[in-house]
Amino acid sequence: MVILLTLLAYFIVLFALSRITGRKATNSTFYRADRRSPWYMVAFGMVGASISGVTYVSVPGMVTSSGMTYLQMCLGFIPGYFIVAFVLLPLYYKLNLTTIYTYLNNRIGPKAYKTGSWFFLLSKMLGASLRFYVVCLIVQTFVCEQIGIPFTATATCMVLLIWLYTYRGGIKTLVWTDSFQTLCLFLSLILIIINVAEAMNMGLAEAAKTVAADPMSRIFVFDDWLSPQNFWKQFVSGAFIVVVMTGLDQDMMQKNLTCKTLREAQKDVCTYGFAFFPANMLFLVLGILLVHLAACRGMSLPANGDELLPMFAATGHLGKAVVALFTIGIVAAAFSSADSALTALTTSFCVDIAGCTDDERLRRRTHIAMCLAFVVFMLIFRAINSSSALNAIYTLCSYTYGPLLGLFAFGMITKRATRDAVVPYVAVMSPMLCLAADTCVPMLTGYHFGYELLLLNGLLTFGGLWIASHKKQALYT
């Protein structure tokens, strides 16, 4: 009952913000918030929007397998965000884009434009619905099953809630609701850390010393070049992941394009770029403290690191207050990423595929269709009920960002014109070659690809476009 009342209060606030921000909303409001968003609100909300519910659960458990080495990648995020701020954003603002894939139409051609748009729609729909499914499953297991609510109703209601507070104001509403959800996310995280420390009779200072003295607090790995946790692999991959999964992703860029000026958008991106290191450090600190708590209570650690936080926070081991905090935190993380994904999918389909920015009726129908697709995909994932199959789907989504990297890199680095008709074939072949490399190379050499596979994917796409190009300068550069 405490959890339900807490969630009720939480969603009342969301709907109130939606009511205020959705007044007199137009398509321009839905897609671009009329370019009037305060940059500091966008920056704060983007931190939460970039932390999905899966991240909220998974990052604390990383300490059991890789310590705090994930922070190496978070350091790499910083130069990545500077590239987004000072290379990509000036281009997007100069062209006054509603969706970033319009650039491909101007620079390469309509086939490249549609290819980039469809790659985004496919990968974002699969990836976002899969991440939201994982969160729905946690809510179902620890909350809804206790009161007899079936999973179909849970998934439908959670997506319906997103639609209810976004269907009017769209991205303008999300700028404010995501800021509120980010606040809830980090308040819950900090309060859970305090509760875990108190459960071991520690003050915060003593807890910090415990974390610092633990071998799992190791951040840097310079001595093993074959390890996926090697510093340079993590750092460079972190930079490219930000460029591709933020700078070339309509979902992540849409709120950044709502700032009043380019300069404000650049301040926004650089500000939240620096925030990811301390934010993820808090998650990892919580993970180490939970391992110590398990040792203090004689509890075995779960085989899957993703189960570490739910084992304590969702089962009542730390009291009802922590269960409520965990529920709020994971719902805030899940909703702040899923709501922006649904809005971006609606925007990209209407603008990039349907080619219409003024038809409000089409936009509303598309938004409903995207919500229904979310529910359908989650029910399919529920029916599959196989961790290996779901991991394969998630891996497939990660492959689709490489072609976007290659397309944008070719357009921005070179002035060559390429045959637009071959772009879809190049974009499909590159991930297939990467999949083959990821399968064969470990068996032949013992080398295991990490996030650098993304770079290979982009390089193959770039190479294919170069082979199909000629020296005649493109119409637009």
C-alpha positions as CSV (number, residue, x, y, z in Angstrom):
1,M,0.0,0.0,0.0
2,V,2.9,2.4,0.8
3,I,4.4,1.8,-2.7
4,L,1.1,2.3,-4.4
5,L,0.4,5.6,-2.6
6,T,4.0,6.8,-3.3
7,L,3.5,6.0,-7.0
8,L,0.1,7.7,-7.0
9,A,1.7,10.9,-5.6
10,Y,4.5,10.6,-8.1
11,F,2.2,10.4,-11.1
12,I,0.0,13.2,-9.9
13,V,3.0,15.5,-10.0
14,L,3.8,14.3,-13.6
15,F,0.3,14.9,-14.8
16,A,0.3,18.4,-13.2
17,L,3.5,19.3,-15.0
18,S,2.0,17.9,-18.2
19,R,-1.2,20.0,-17.7
20,I,0.8,23.1,-17.3
21,T,3.3,22.6,-20.1
22,G,0.8,21.2,-22.6
23,R,-1.4,24.3,-22.8
24,K,-1.9,25.6,-26.3
25,A,0.6,23.0,-27.6
26,T,1.1,22.7,-31.4
27,N,3.2,20.4,-33.5
28,S,6.1,22.8,-33.1
29,T,5.7,22.5,-29.3
30,F,5.6,18.7,-29.5
31,Y,8.7,18.4,-31.7
32,R,10.9,21.3,-30.6
33,A,9.3,22.9,-27.5
34,D,9.1,26.1,-29.7
35,R,12.9,26.4,-29.1
36,R,12.4,28.0,-25.7
37,S,13.7,25.5,-23.2
38,P,16.0,26.7,-20.4
39,W,19.3,25.0,-21.0
40,Y,19.9,24.2,-17.3
41,M,16.6,22.3,-17.1
42,V,17.4,20.4,-20.3
43,A,20.9,19.5,-18.8
44,F,19.5,18.3,-15.5
45,G,16.7,16.2,-17.2
46,M,19.1,14.7,-19.7
47,V,21.1,13.0,-16.9
48,G,18.0,11.1,-15.8
49,A,16.9,10.4,-19.4
50,S,20.3,8.9,-20.2
51,I,20.0,6.5,-17.2
52,S,17.5,3.8,-18.0
53,G,15.8,1.6,-15.5
54,V,18.2,-1.2,-16.6
55,T,21.1,1.0,-15.8
56,Y,19.6,1.8,-12.3
57,V,19.6,-2.0,-11.6
58,S,22.7,-3.1,-13.5
59,V,25.4,-0.6,-12.6
60,P,25.6,-1.5,-8.9
61,G,26.0,-5.1,-9.8
62,M,28.9,-4.4,-12.1
63,V,31.3,-4.2,-9.1
64,T,31.1,-8.0,-8.6
65,S,32.7,-8.6,-12.1
66,S,34.6,-5.5,-13.1
67,G,34.9,-3.3,-10.0
68,M,34.6,0.4,-10.7
69,T,36.3,0.2,-14.1
70,Y,33.1,1.4,-15.8
71,L,34.2,4.9,-14.7
72,Q,36.9,4.7,-17.3
73,M,34.2,4.8,-19.9
74,C,32.5,7.6,-18.0
75,L,35.7,9.6,-18.4
76,G,35.6,8.9,-22.1
77,F,32.0,10.3,-22.2
78,I,33.4,13.8,-21.5
79,P,35.4,14.3,-24.7
80,G,32.5,12.6,-26.6
81,Y,30.1,15.3,-25.3
82,F,32.5,18.0,-26.3
83,I,32.5,16.6,-29.9
84,V,28.7,16.6,-29.8
85,A,28.6,20.2,-28.5
86,F,31.2,21.8,-30.8
87,V,31.0,19.6,-34.0
88,L,27.5,18.2,-34.3
89,L,25.3,20.8,-32.6
90,P,26.6,23.8,-34.7
91,L,25.6,21.8,-37.8
92,Y,22.1,20.9,-36.5
93,Y,21.4,24.5,-35.4
94,K,22.8,25.9,-38.7
95,L,20.3,23.8,-40.7
96,N,17.5,24.4,-38.2
97,L,16.7,20.7,-38.0
98,T,13.7,19.1,-36.4
99,T,15.2,15.6,-36.8
100,I,18.9,15.2,-37.2
101,Y,18.6,12.6,-40.1
102,T,17.4,15.4,-42.4
103,Y,21.1,16.2,-42.7
104,L,21.7,12.9,-44.6
105,N,19.1,13.9,-47.2
106,N,20.9,17.2,-47.8
107,R,24.4,15.8,-47.8
108,I,24.0,12.3,-49.5
109,G,20.5,11.8,-50.7
110,P,17.0,10.5,-50.0
111,K,18.1,6.8,-49.8
112,A,20.6,7.7,-47.1
113,Y,18.0,9.8,-45.3
114,K,15.5,7.0,-45.2
115,T,18.1,4.4,-44.3
116,G,19.3,6.5,-41.3
117,S,15.8,7.1,-40.2
118,W,14.7,3.4,-40.4
119,F,17.9,2.3,-38.6
120,F,17.0,4.7,-35.8
121,L,13.3,3.6,-35.7
122,L,14.2,-0.1,-35.6
123,S,17.0,0.1,-33.1
124,K,15.2,2.6,-30.8
125,M,11.9,0.7,-30.8
126,L,13.6,-2.7,-30.0
127,G,16.1,-1.3,-27.5
128,A,13.8,1.1,-25.7
129,S,10.9,-1.4,-25.4
130,L,13.4,-4.1,-24.2
131,R,14.8,-1.9,-21.5
132,F,11.3,-0.8,-20.5
133,Y,10.2,-4.5,-20.5
134,V,13.0,-5.3,-18.0
135,V,11.7,-2.6,-15.6
136,C,8.0,-3.7,-16.1
137,L,9.1,-7.2,-15.2
138,I,10.7,-6.0,-12.0
139,V,7.6,-3.9,-11.1
140,Q,5.5,-6.9,-11.9
141,T,7.5,-9.3,-9.8
142,F,7.9,-7.2,-6.7
143,V,4.7,-5.1,-6.8
144,C,1.9,-6.1,-9.1
145,E,2.0,-9.9,-8.6
146,Q,1.4,-9.3,-4.9
147,I,-2.0,-7.8,-5.6
148,G,-2.9,-10.1,-8.6
149,I,-2.3,-7.8,-11.5
150,P,-1.3,-9.7,-14.7
151,F,1.8,-8.6,-16.7
152,T,-0.3,-7.6,-19.7
153,A,-2.1,-5.0,-17.5
154,T,1.1,-3.8,-15.9
155,A,2.8,-3.2,-19.3
156,T,-0.3,-1.6,-20.8
157,C,-0.9,0.7,-17.8
158,M,2.8,1.8,-17.6
159,V,2.8,2.8,-21.4
160,L,-0.6,4.4,-21.0
161,L,0.8,6.6,-18.2
162,I,3.6,7.8,-20.5
163,W,1.1,8.6,-23.3
164,L,-1.2,10.5,-20.9
165,Y,1.5,13.0,-19.8
166,T,3.2,13.4,-23.2
167,Y,0.5,13.4,-25.8
168,R,-0.1,17.1,-25.6
169,G,3.1,18.9,-24.9
170,G,5.5,16.2,-26.2
171,I,9.2,17.3,-25.9
172,K,8.2,20.5,-24.0
173,T,6.6,18.5,-21.3
174,L,9.5,16.1,-21.2
175,V,12.0,18.9,-20.4
176,W,10.2,19.5,-17.1
177,T,9.0,16.0,-16.3
178,D,12.5,14.5,-16.9
179,S,14.0,17.1,-14.5
180,F,11.5,16.0,-11.8
181,Q,12.2,12.4,-12.5
182,T,16.0,13.0,-12.4
183,L,15.5,14.6,-9.0
184,C,13.5,11.6,-7.8
185,L,16.1,9.2,-9.2
186,F,19.1,10.7,-7.4
187,L,17.2,11.4,-4.1
188,S,16.2,7.7,-4.0
189,L,19.8,6.6,-4.8
190,I,21.3,8.8,-2.1
191,L,18.7,7.7,0.5
192,I,19.2,4.0,-0.3
193,I,23.0,4.5,0.1
194,I,22.4,6.1,3.5
195,N,20.1,3.3,4.5
196,V,22.6,0.6,3.5
197,A,25.4,2.3,5.5
198,E,23.1,2.6,8.5
199,A,22.2,-1.1,8.2
200,M,25.9,-1.8,8.8
201,N,26.1,0.8,11.6
202,M,28.3,3.1,9.5
203,G,28.3,6.8,9.0
204,L,28.8,8.2,5.6
205,A,32.5,8.9,6.3
206,E,33.1,5.3,7.4
207,A,31.2,4.0,4.4
208,A,33.4,6.0,2.1
209,K,36.6,4.6,3.7
210,T,35.2,1.1,3.4
211,V,34.5,1.6,-0.3
212,A,38.0,3.1,-0.9
213,A,39.7,0.2,0.8
214,D,37.9,-2.5,-1.1
215,P,39.7,-4.1,-4.0
216,M,36.5,-3.7,-6.1
217,S,37.1,0.1,-6.0
218,R,39.8,-0.2,-8.6
219,I,39.0,2.1,-11.5
220,F,42.0,2.0,-13.9
221,V,43.3,-1.0,-15.9
222,F,46.5,-0.2,-17.8
223,D,48.3,-3.6,-17.6
224,D,46.1,-5.9,-19.7
225,W,45.6,-4.9,-23.3
226,L,43.5,-8.0,-24.0
227,S,41.0,-7.1,-21.3
228,P,37.7,-5.4,-22.3
229,Q,38.3,-3.3,-19.1
230,N,41.6,-1.8,-20.5
231,F,41.6,1.9,-19.9
232,W,42.2,3.0,-23.5
233,K,39.5,0.6,-24.8
234,Q,37.0,2.0,-22.3
235,F,38.0,5.6,-22.7
236,V,38.0,5.8,-26.5
237,S,34.9,3.6,-26.7
238,G,33.2,5.9,-24.2
239,A,33.8,8.9,-26.4
240,F,32.5,7.2,-29.6
241,I,29.5,5.8,-27.8
242,V,28.5,9.3,-26.8
243,V,29.0,10.6,-30.4
244,V,26.9,7.8,-31.8
245,M,24.3,7.0,-29.2
246,T,23.8,10.7,-28.2
247,G,25.0,12.9,-31.1
248,L,23.5,10.7,-33.8
249,D,20.4,9.6,-31.9
250,Q,17.2,11.6,-32.4
251,D,16.0,10.5,-29.0
252,M,19.0,11.9,-27.2
253,M,19.3,15.1,-29.3
254,Q,15.7,16.2,-29.5
255,K,15.7,17.9,-26.1
256,N,19.1,19.5,-26.8
257,L,17.6,21.0,-30.0
258,T,14.9,22.8,-27.9
259,C,17.3,25.3,-26.4
260,K,16.9,28.9,-27.4
261,T,20.4,29.3,-29.0
262,L,23.3,27.2,-30.1
263,R,25.4,28.6,-27.2
264,E,22.8,27.5,-24.6
265,A,22.6,24.1,-26.2
266,Q,26.4,23.7,-26.0
267,K,26.3,24.7,-22.3
268,D,23.6,22.1,-21.7
269,V,25.5,19.3,-23.4
270,C,28.9,20.0,-21.7
271,T,27.2,20.4,-18.3
272,Y,25.5,17.0,-18.2
273,G,28.5,15.4,-19.9
274,F,30.5,16.1,-16.8
275,A,27.7,14.8,-14.6
276,F,27.9,11.2,-15.6
277,F,31.1,10.4,-13.8
278,P,29.8,11.3,-10.3
279,A,26.4,9.9,-11.1
280,N,27.7,6.5,-12.0
281,M,30.2,6.6,-9.1
282,L,27.2,6.7,-6.8
283,F,25.7,3.6,-8.3
284,L,29.0,1.7,-8.1
285,V,29.6,2.9,-4.5
286,L,26.1,1.5,-3.7
287,G,27.1,-1.8,-5.3
288,I,30.3,-2.2,-3.1
289,L,28.3,-1.4,0.0
290,L,25.7,-4.0,-0.9
291,V,28.4,-6.6,-1.2
292,H,29.7,-5.7,2.2
293,L,26.1,-5.9,3.6
294,A,25.6,-9.3,2.1
295,A,28.9,-10.5,3.8
296,C,27.8,-9.0,7.2
297,R,24.5,-10.9,7.0
298,G,26.0,-14.1,5.7
299,M,24.0,-13.9,2.4
300,S,25.3,-15.4,-0.8
301,L,25.7,-13.0,-3.7
302,P,23.4,-13.6,-6.7
303,A,25.0,-15.2,-9.8
304,N,23.7,-12.4,-11.9
305,G,25.0,-8.9,-10.9
306,D,21.7,-7.3,-12.0
307,E,20.0,-9.0,-9.1
308,L,22.3,-7.5,-6.4
309,L,20.3,-4.3,-5.8
310,P,16.8,-5.9,-6.1
311,M,17.9,-8.6,-3.7
312,F,18.1,-6.0,-0.9
313,A,16.0,-3.1,-2.1
314,A,12.9,-4.8,-3.5
315,T,12.4,-7.6,-1.0
316,G,12.1,-5.8,2.3
317,H,15.6,-6.7,3.7
318,L,16.2,-3.0,4.4
319,G,12.6,-2.1,5.3
320,K,9.6,-0.7,3.5
321,A,11.1,2.7,3.1
322,V,13.9,1.4,0.9
323,V,11.4,-0.7,-1.1
324,A,9.4,2.5,-1.8
325,L,12.7,4.4,-2.6
326,F,13.8,1.6,-5.0
327,T,10.4,1.6,-6.7
328,I,10.4,5.4,-7.2
329,G,14.0,5.3,-8.4
330,I,13.6,2.6,-11.0
331,V,10.2,4.0,-12.2
332,A,11.8,7.5,-12.6
333,A,14.8,6.1,-14.5
334,A,12.6,3.9,-16.7
335,F,10.0,6.6,-17.5
336,S,12.5,9.4,-18.1
337,S,14.1,7.3,-20.9
338,A,11.0,5.6,-22.3
339,D,9.0,8.8,-22.6
340,S,11.7,10.5,-24.6
341,A,12.1,7.4,-26.8
342,L,8.4,7.3,-27.6
343,T,8.4,11.1,-28.4
344,A,11.5,10.8,-30.6
345,L,10.0,7.8,-32.5
346,T,6.8,9.7,-33.1
347,T,8.8,12.7,-34.3
348,S,11.1,10.7,-36.6
349,F,8.2,8.8,-38.2
350,C,6.1,11.9,-38.9
351,V,9.0,14.1,-40.1
352,D,11.4,11.6,-41.7
353,I,9.2,8.8,-43.0
354,A,5.8,10.5,-43.6
355,G,7.4,13.8,-44.5
356,C,4.8,15.9,-42.6
357,T,5.5,18.3,-39.8
358,D,2.1,20.2,-39.7
359,D,-0.5,17.4,-39.5
360,E,-1.5,17.2,-35.9
361,R,-3.9,14.4,-36.5
362,L,-1.1,12.3,-38.0
363,R,1.2,13.1,-35.1
364,R,-1.4,12.0,-32.5
365,R,-2.2,8.8,-34.3
366,T,1.5,8.0,-34.7
367,H,2.1,8.6,-31.0
368,I,-0.7,6.2,-30.1
369,A,0.7,3.6,-32.6
370,M,4.2,3.9,-31.1
371,C,2.7,3.3,-27.7
372,L,0.8,0.2,-28.9
373,A,4.0,-1.1,-30.6
374,F,5.8,-0.7,-27.3
375,V,3.2,-2.9,-25.5
376,V,3.2,-5.5,-28.3
377,F,7.0,-5.8,-28.2
378,M,7.0,-6.2,-24.4
379,L,4.4,-8.9,-24.7
380,I,6.6,-10.7,-27.3
381,F,9.6,-10.4,-25.0
382,R,7.5,-11.9,-22.2
383,A,6.5,-14.8,-24.5
384,I,10.1,-15.4,-25.5
385,N,11.1,-15.6,-21.8
386,S,14.7,-16.5,-22.7
387,S,17.6,-14.4,-21.4
388,S,19.8,-15.6,-24.3
389,A,17.2,-14.5,-26.9
390,L,16.7,-11.2,-25.2
391,N,20.4,-10.6,-25.1
392,A,20.6,-11.3,-28.8
393,I,17.9,-8.7,-29.5
394,Y,19.8,-6.2,-27.4
395,T,23.1,-7.0,-29.2
396,L,21.3,-6.5,-32.5
397,C,20.3,-3.0,-31.5
398,S,23.8,-2.1,-30.7
399,Y,24.9,-3.1,-34.2
400,T,22.6,-0.7,-35.8
401,Y,24.3,2.4,-34.5
402,G,27.5,1.7,-36.5
403,P,26.0,2.5,-39.9
404,L,24.8,5.9,-38.5
405,L,28.3,6.7,-37.4
406,G,29.7,5.8,-40.9
407,L,27.0,7.8,-42.7
408,F,27.5,11.0,-40.6
409,A,31.3,10.6,-40.6
410,F,31.4,10.3,-44.4
411,G,29.1,13.3,-44.9
412,M,31.1,15.5,-42.5
413,I,34.7,14.5,-43.1
414,T,34.7,14.1,-46.8
415,K,33.4,16.3,-49.7
416,R,32.9,13.3,-52.0
417,A,29.6,12.4,-53.6
418,T,28.5,8.8,-53.2
419,R,25.9,6.8,-55.1
420,D,22.8,7.2,-52.9
421,A,21.3,3.9,-54.2
422,V,24.0,1.8,-52.6
423,V,23.7,3.3,-49.2
424,P,21.0,0.8,-47.8
425,Y,23.1,-2.2,-49.0
426,V,26.3,-0.8,-47.3
427,A,24.4,0.0,-44.1
428,V,23.0,-3.6,-43.9
429,M,26.3,-5.4,-44.8
430,S,28.4,-3.5,-42.3
431,P,26.7,-4.9,-39.2
432,M,26.6,-8.4,-40.8
433,L,30.4,-8.3,-41.3
434,C,30.9,-7.1,-37.7
435,L,28.7,-10.0,-36.4
436,A,30.9,-12.4,-38.4
437,A,34.1,-10.8,-37.0
438,D,32.7,-10.9,-33.4
439,T,32.0,-14.6,-33.9
440,C,35.2,-15.7,-35.6
441,V,37.9,-13.6,-34.2
442,P,37.7,-14.9,-30.6
443,M,37.8,-18.5,-31.8
444,L,40.8,-17.8,-34.0
445,T,42.9,-15.4,-31.9
446,G,41.4,-15.4,-28.4
447,Y,40.8,-11.6,-28.7
448,H,37.3,-10.5,-27.6
449,F,35.8,-7.3,-29.0
450,G,34.4,-4.8,-26.6
451,Y,32.8,-1.5,-27.5
452,E,35.4,-1.0,-30.2
453,L,33.2,-3.2,-32.4
454,L,31.1,0.0,-32.8
455,L,34.1,1.7,-34.4
456,L,34.7,-1.2,-36.8
457,N,31.1,-1.1,-37.8
458,G,31.3,2.6,-38.6
459,L,34.6,2.2,-40.4
460,L,33.1,-0.5,-42.6
461,T,30.2,1.7,-43.5
462,F,32.5,4.6,-44.2
463,G,34.7,2.4,-46.4
464,G,31.7,1.1,-48.4
465,L,30.5,4.7,-49.0
466,W,34.0,5.7,-50.1
467,I,34.3,2.8,-52.6
468,A,31.0,3.9,-54.1
469,S,31.9,7.6,-54.2
470,H,33.6,9.8,-56.7
471,K,35.6,13.0,-56.6
472,K,32.9,15.3,-57.7
473,Q,32.0,17.5,-54.8
474,A,28.6,16.8,-53.2
475,L,25.9,19.4,-53.6
476,Y,25.9,20.0,-49.8
477,T,28.8,19.7,-47.4
